[in-house]
Amino acid sequence: MSGLPELPLSSEEQRVIALLEAEPSSRARHCFRSAIDHLRRAILIQEIDPAMAIFRGITAEEEAASGLMHAFVTKKYPNANLLRPRDHVQKHAVTPFLHFLLHHLAEIKLNGVRGVRLAICDVDDTKRLVVVFLLEGEGETQTAMPVPPLNLSLNTGETGRFPDLARNIRTVLQETGYTNASQFLRDQANLRNRILYAGPDGYPKIEDLKPEYLQECQRRVLTILKTALLVLPYDIVQPLASQALDAFLLLVNKLNAESPPADA
């Protein structure tokens, strides 16, 4: 990666990248390192070739999504074989799904818990990204930290199943102007074609690129990376991660049933 610009990272983000670099060699790790390389190359060319910088940003997010899928496959999660790390629609469903899921989790109130955050802590003398529960109480802040971090489950009261994210999907989609999740994800997956190829009315011309675009690409890549770092270091199937994977597969399987398969 020599000769490429460094990413504008906060100290916390630098520590997250360091966790990635400390991971053993794997397909997932290669994908995330590739994503970071694409972001750096996008910064390098954003002024002279904004269209290709956008393409690099899109590819960075896709590589990160593939990395997360490979993390589940590597750790032998049930149904991980149904993931398609080369399918553009599945890859572009990862960020919206994480948005849907986090939107739902933010609404949950747990007795005795006043907040949840991510932190980097020592776990068995090794730096790990962990989930920290901030507990209610007076005096010094008390915390609880499950190890592994997703070694818990999330079930609704009556059904005892993982929550239905449909309402949260509709709420989040309102921010995009879409009402249909399938159409939204298909359009996201097709963005690369719209910036690269000619259509009936001519060919795309992108004269400049706002810096906020690549900043958002970087934010998305790091969000996916943080998710993977809650899965990749552990050799057990964590219940919450497994539940989230099944919910994601329900979303993309419904999507596949409504649309032709994406090109590999």
Secondary structure, DSSP 8 states (H G I E B T S, - for coil): -TTS------HHHHHHHHHHHHS-S-HHHHHHHHHHHHHHHHHHHTTT-HHHHHHHHHHHHHHHHHHHHHHHHHTT-TTGGG--TT-HHHHHHHHHHHHHHHHHHHH---TTEEEEEEEEEEETTEEEEEEEEEE--SSS-EEE--SSTT-S----TTT-S----HHHHHHHHHTTT-S-HHHHHHHHHTHHHHHHS-BTTB--------HHHHHHHHHHHHHHHHHHHTTTT-SS--HHHHHHHHHHHHHHHHHHHHS-----
